[in-house]
Amino acid sequence: MKSFVVSFLVSIVVFSAGFYAVDKLVLSPSSYADSIDLVERVKKDEEDKTVDSNKDKDEIQFVLMGIDDGGLKPKRGVRTDTIILMSANFENGDIKALTVPRDSRVDVKGKKDKLNHAHSYGGKELAMTTINDYLGTDMKYYVRVDFEGVMKIVDAIGGVDMTVPVNMKYDDPTAKPQLHINLKKGEQTLSGKQSHDLLRFRHNNGTDYYPHGYTREEVQQMWLKEFIRSALKPKNIIKLPKMIETYFDSVDTNIPIKDMISYALKANKLNVDSIDFRSTPPEDESKPGYIIGDTWYFIPNEEESRKIADELFMGESM
């Protein structure tokens, strides 16, 4: 699948794990028991995946990876369709995100290749190493989610309220699964399937460019902001069991469960309206990429990309 999934997992991974702390106050005993059982399952799943971190405990940083049609199970050939470095600071409310084009031509195992091939060759471990080497970062945590997980997560929170900026009409019967996108521009509540389609959309039938001057990354960022806003609605607290079930089934992460709960208790401090979105820039703005051999690559400005990453994720507070 050529999709992503820019779901800000602090608002699902963190909040779904942490909502059980207030669940006892608002839900029935049986519902509470169900949710605690689910949390215990998550805890057990995470026991062997905790990694040490020297980062400030009031800030979480991670690499968000959207996985193609291969799913989350370890196997070769599964690529990262979209890669976003993220941080959330629960002291000052800052949220930062750096989108890295999947087709970026970078060093992968000692030779130039597409960034998204790193996951295909060596799974999440090689993907994390490649990203950190390319950007000079020290990311330790990852969050992986596949397209089915995104749809489940969005449906679990009751959809995403968003103004779709352009009409989107695209069909690809050869995609896995088949792709049939038909979204009208305007204000609406996007279901999981509609969110998936919006995030996956690249261009309309018969064209090779994103319509009306938008880019895929810009629209993904618009959706991401509204996803966070929708996920934080008070009504979603009562959906705790479904949200934790979704997390357990659809998300792979090494963020420790104890840290998720700690962050969840501070989630109200996050400032959704002032997210700092960036993208790694191309070497040539007028021609961001070109074909080498028979493959198209995004040619990044590596020096500027590292400067941006350093500013966002390697500052004094870290």
N, C-alpha and C positions, 0 to 999 in steps of 0.2 A: 504494500500500500504506500502511496505517495502522500502521506498525510501528516498533519500534526495536530498538534495537540499542545497548545500553549497554555495548558491549565496551570495556574499558579498553585503549586501543591502546598504552599504554606497554608492556603485557605482550605485545603482538603486534607492533606496529610497531617498538618498541625492541628487543624480545628476538629477534624473527625476523631482524632485520638484524644483531644482534650475536652470535647464537649461532654464526655461522660462525667466530668467533674461536677457539672451543673445538672446533669440528667436526673440525678436522684431527687432533685428539688422540683422537677416539673413533669416527670413521667411516672407512669404506674410502676408498681413493684415488679411486675412481670417483664415490662419493657426494660426496666433498669437491669434486671438479671440477664436479659438477652444481650444488652449492650456490653455489660461487664464481661460476659463470656466471649464476645467478639474481641474486646480489648485484650483479653488474656491470650487469645489466639494470635493477635498481632504481636504481643510481647514475646511469645514463644518463637515466632517467626524471626524476630529481630535479635534474639539473644546472641547469635553467633556473628552478627553483622556490625556490631558497634565498633566505631573507629575512634581513636583518640583525636582530640581537637584542642588547639590552644586558642581558638577564636573566642572573642568576647561572648559570654553567655547571653547577652542581650541582643545578639545578632546571629542570624543563621545565613549561611551562604551555601549554595548548591548549584549543580549543573542539571538543568531540566532537559531530558532527552525524550523526544517523541519517536517511537519505534515504528518501522514500516510493517508490511503485512506478515513478517515473520513472527511477530508477537514477542513476549517477554522471556520465553524459555531459552536457555543457552543453546545456541547453535550457530554455525557459520552462515554468512550471507545475509544476516539481519542488520539493516542499516538504520542510522539515526536520520530521520527526515528533517527534523528541526532541532537546533541546539540553542539553548538560552542559558546564560549564566545569570543567577539571581541572588539577591540578598534582601533580607528584611531586618530592619533594626527596630527592636521593640522598646528602645529607650526614647529615640527621637522620632519614630514613626516613619522613617525613610524606607522606601522600596526602590530598588534599582534593578535594572534588567539590561543585559547586553545580548542582542541577537547576533548569531554567527551563521552566515550562509552555509548551508550544508555542502555546497559545491566548491567551497574555498580550497584553493590549491596550497597545501601546506606539507610539511614533512610528516610522513607516516611510516614508521619503521625504517627510517633512514633514506627514504626517497620521496619525491613529490607525488602527491596523490590527492584525491578528494577527501576532505575531512570526514565525511559521513562513511567512508570506507573503513575507517579505523575500527568502528564497532563491528563491522562485518568480518574483519580479520581477527580481532582479538577481544570482542565483547566489550563490556563496560570498563574493564580495566585498561585496555589499550585506548579506548575512547577518552577516558579521563586523563591518561598520560599525555596523549596527543594534544588535547585542548590546553592543558597546563603548560606544556612545552611551547606551544604556539603563542600563547598570550602572556606567558610569564606569571601565571597565577598559581595559587596553591589550594585549589579546590579539593576538598576531601569527601564531600558528600555528593551523592547523585540521587536523582529521582527519575525513574523511567516509567513511562506509561504508553500503552498502545492505543490504537484508535477505538477499540471497543471500550477500553477504560474511560476514555474521554467522554464518550456518549453516555456511559453509565453515570459518571460523575455529574455531568450537566443535568441529566434527568433527575438525579437524586436531590439536587437543590432546586428543582422546579423550573429549570430553564434559565437562560441568560437574556435579560432585557437589553436590547441594543438597537441602534439605528443603523441598518445595513446601508453603506454609502453608495453602492452601485448595484445594478441588476447583474445577476450571475447566472449564466446558462452554459453548461458544459456537460458533454457526455463522452465517456471512454469505456466502451464495453470490454476492452482488453485488460483494464485495471483489475486488481485483486484486493477487495471485491470490486465489482463493476461500479463505475462512477456515473451518477446521474444527478447533476446539480441544477436546481431551478429555484433561485432565491430572488425575490423582488426587493428593490431598495425601499427603505422606510423603517419606521419604528415598529418593533415587534419583539415577541419573546421567542428566542430560538431554542428549539429542543436539542437533545443530544445529537441527533442525526443532522439537523440543520447547522449546528455549530461545527460539526465535523466537516460538512460541505463547505462552509464559509472559510474555514482554516485551510482546507485542501485546495481551494480554488486558485488557479493561476491566470487563466484567461478565458474569454468567451469562445464558443465555437467559431471557427473560421478566422481567428486572430492569433497573434503570438505575443500580445502585450496585455498588461493589466489595464482595465478601462479607466478613462477619465483622470489620468495622472496619479492614481494611487499605486502603491506597491503592496505586495503580499505581506511584507513585514509590517507595514503601517497598519493594515487592516487587522492583522493578528494582534498587534499591540492594542488597537481599539477594543477588540473582543476581550483581550486579557483584562483590561481595566474594568470592563463591565462584568466579567466573570467574577472578579474579586468582590465587586460591589454586591452582586447577587448572592454570592456564597456567604457574605457576612450578614444577610438579613436575619433578624431575630427568629423568623418563622422556621429557619433551618435547624434550630436547636432541637425541635421536636422530631426531626428526621434523623436523629442520631444513629439508630440501629442500621438503617439503610446506608448511611454515609460510611460507617465503619466497615460494613460488609463490602461496600464498593472499594474502599481502600484495600482491604485484605485481598480481594480477588483481582484487582486491576492495577495495582501500583507496586513497583519494586524500588526500594530505597534502603540506604544504610544509615539514615538519620535515626539515632536512638529514640526509642519510645519515650523514655523519661524526659528527653529534651523536647519532644513534640508537646508533651503535656505542659511543660514549663512555658513554652512559647504561647500555647493556646490561652493560658491565663492572662497574657499580656496583649492578645490580639486586637483589643479595642484601641490600642495606641497606634496602629498602622494607619497611615494617611493615604487613602486610595486615590485622592484627587491630585496628588503631586508625585506620581511615579516618574522616576528618571529613566526613560527609555533611550537606549543607544543601539547603534548597529555598527559592526566593524566596517570601515570604509574600504572602497576599492582603490587600487593604485591609480586608476584613471577614471574620474567621475563620468566622463563622456562615453567610456567604453568599459564597463565594469568587469567584463569577461570576454574570453574568446576561445576558439577551438584549438586544441593541441592534439594532433593525431586525428582521431575521430570523436574526441570527447570535449564537451564544453566545461570550462572551469571559471569560477569567480576568482579574479586575481586580487587578493587583498593587499592593502598597504600595511605591511606587517609592523612597521615601526609605529605608525599611528594607532593601529589596533592595540598594541601593547601599552601605549600611553593611556588609551581610554580604559583598558582593563585595570591598569594600575590605579588610575584615578577612582574608579568605581569600587574596586574590591581589595586594594592593597594599601589603603590610606592609614593615617596615624591611629585611627580608632581600632585598627586590627592588630 
